[in-house]
Amino acid sequence: MSGIVGIVATHNTVPGLLQSLQRMEEPGHNSCGLVVHGLQGQTNSPARLHRHRRVQRASAWMAQMAQSGKPELNGLQGLIGMGHSGQTPSMASQALPHVLPCMSHGPNAHLNSPARVAVVLHGTLQGSDALREALLERDYGFKSNSVAEMLAHLIDATYQSDPAQAVYRVFELLQGPLAMGVMFNAHPKKMFVAQRGQPLYWGSGPAHTAWASTPAALPKNTSDMNPLCAGQVLEILSSESGISHQLHA
């Protein structure tokens, strides 16, 4: 079983996400990853979605970074981020495209196209071949046969101007128990969370709001923990006045 987590904070979320990945790790997990909207190292480029994935356990990845003596993930900084720990089929060089988070770069994407949607999910998602074919016809490219990648493309194709509504529409198109977190490059201060038939818990701390598939993955100073009800979309917003949230029924 995989685990997912998301953090919106007034400080850099990368250290907290790495800690959560380790706490979610279970026997059998062999892959992990995270995505953050922010800046990577010393650059003049605008903030965008940055993803790091590994075909190895989270604890091994953290130990490797600690031994290197280099800044975590080359100085990755961001106030909003999500992570995933799980099991990926062993396919050597072909395994990495199946590791979450998954992204959509939009139709007709090329090598330098920025990511538009990032997704982590937990559960058994059932997507039809017809949906995949429809996305291919709209010029969405696939790097794997992962249903998570199809989900990212589907959210991008469904999105118009209301990201919460796009998450709702996609739920109506898919079957199976599912919990997911979604980030949009066009909405850099927002994160969206939803579930149907899979547990998700969320709560707030002094300078953050977080959610996870297991309470143990939440930052240690998270309080007022609540289960997210099926069919609800939790929207979390980072602003100058702090972290706020809204539940869409």
N, C-alpha and C positions, 0 to 999 in steps of 0.2 A: 504494500500500500504506500502511496506517495504522500508527501506533505507539502503544504503551501503556506506562505506567510506574506504579509504586506505591512509596510510601515510608512506613515506620513508624519514628518517631524519638523521641528524648527531648527534642527541640527542635522549634520550628515548622517544618513541612515545606513551607510555601508557597514560600519562595524556591528551595528545591531542586527543587520540581515545575516552577516556571517555567523554571528553567535546563534541566531535562530536556526540556521541551516544545520549546525552541529546538534542542537537540541532536538531537531526533528529526525535526525538520522536513525534508521532502524536496520536490523540485520537484513541483508539482501539488497539494500540500497547500493547502487554503484555509479550514480551520477548526481549532479547538482548544478545549480546555476542561479543567477540573479540578474535583474534588470533595474536600472536606475535612470531617472530623468535628471540630467545634470551635466557636469563637465568632467572630462578625462584628462588629468594632468595639466600642464602648463600650455594652454591653447587660447587663441583668440576666437575660435569657432563658437557659434551660439550653442547654448545648452540643447541637448537632444537625448533620445533614448540610447543608452549604452548597455550592452549585454555581455556577460561573461559566463561561460559554461565549461564544465569539465566532465569527462567520463571517468570519474573517480569519486570515492566517498568524500563527504564534506570535511570530515576530520582529517583525512589525508591531504586535502587541498589546503586547509588552514595550516597544517604542520609544514607543508612545503613553502607556503608564503612566509611563515615565521623564520624558517631556516635561511631564506634568501636574504633577509635583512633589508628588503626594499619596502617602500610604502605600499600599503594594501591596494592591490589592483591598480598600480601606477597612478595613485593619487585620485582615484575616482571619487567624486563628490556629488551628492544629490539629496534633496529633501524628501523625495518620494521614491520608493523602490519595492520590489517584490522578489521572492525567492521560491525555489522548488528543490526538493530532495526526493529521489525515487529510484526506480529500477529501469534501466534501459537495456533492450536486447543486445547481447554481445555480437557486434558486427564489425569489430576492428575499426578501420578508418571510416566506415559508414555509420558509426554509432552517434557521433556528435550531432548531426542534424535532427536526431530524435530527442535530444536532451532539451528540457524546458528551462527557461521561458522560450516560447515561440513568438515569432514576429511576422508581421506583414509589412512589406515595403510598397504595397499598392500594385495596381496593374502596370504592365510594361516596365517593371523595375529593372534597373541596370546596376552595375557594381557600386556606384556612388549614390544610389537612391537612399535617402534617410528612411529609417523605420517609421511607420505611421501608427502601428498598433502593437502592443506587447501583451501576451497572455500567459498566465499560469493556471493549471487546472488540476483537479483532484476528483477521481471518480471514474465511471465507465461511460464514456461518451460514445453515442451511436450516431454516426454521420452516414448519410447515404452516398452511393456512387453518383447519383444524379446531382447532388450538391457540388461534389468535386468537379464533375464535368461542366456544370454551369460556371464555376469559377475559372476553369481553364478557358472556357469560351470567352470570358471577360478579360482574358490575358493576365491572370494571376499565375505566377510560376511557383512550382512546388519543388522543394529540395529533399523531401522525404514523403513517406506515406503516412505520416503522423496525423492523427485526427486533431491534435492540438494546432498544428500548422494550418489545417483547414479551418479551424475555429477562428484563428487570427485573421485569415483572409476573409472569412464570412463576416466578421464584425466590421472590417474595413469596408467591405462592399455594401453593408447595410447602413453604415453611418452616413448621416446627412449633416445635420447641425446639432442634434441632441444626442450626446453619447450615452446617457442613461437609457434612452429609448432604443438605441441600437442594441444594447445588451438585452433588453426585453424581447426585441424582435428575434434575436438569435436563439434565445431560449425556446421560443415557439417553433423554431425550425428543427430543433434537435431533440433526441430522445435519450433516456438513461439518466441515472443519478449523477449529478454534476455540481461541483463547487468551483468557482473561478474568480480570478482577479484580472482586471483589465486596465491598461494605461494607454492613453492616446497622446501622441506627440503634439497634437493640436491643442491639448488641454494639459499643459505641463504641471499645473498645480492641483490636479484632480486624480483620484483613483476610484475605480468602481468595483464592487464586490457583489456576488450573487451566488445563491445555492438552490438546488432542488434535490432533496434526498441525500445530501451529504453534509455532515456537520461543519459549521464554521462558527468561530467565536471572535468577538471583537470587544475592545475596551480602550480606555484612554489613560494616559499618564500625565506627569507635569508638563511635558513638552512634546507629546506624540499621541496619535491614535493608531492602533494596530489591529490586525486580524490574523487568524491562522486556523488551520484545520485541526490543530490540537492546542489546548491551553498552554502546554509546556513550552511551545515555541514563541509565545508572546514575550515581549520585553519584561524583565522581572519587576519593574515598577508600574506595570499596567494594573489598573483597578477598574471596578464597575464592569466586570466582564459579563457579556451577554451573548446568548446564541443568536445567530442571524436566522430569522424565520424564512422558510421556503417561499420563494416567489418575490421576496423583497430584494431591492437593489440598494446597497449602501454606497453612498457617495461621500467621499472624504476630501476635504478641501484645505489646502495650506494657503494662508494669506498673511498679510502684515500684522493682523490682529491676533493670529494664532491658528490653531487647528480646529476646524468645525466639521460637522457631518450632517447628512440629511438622509432619511430613509424614504425611498420611493416604493409605495405599495403596489 
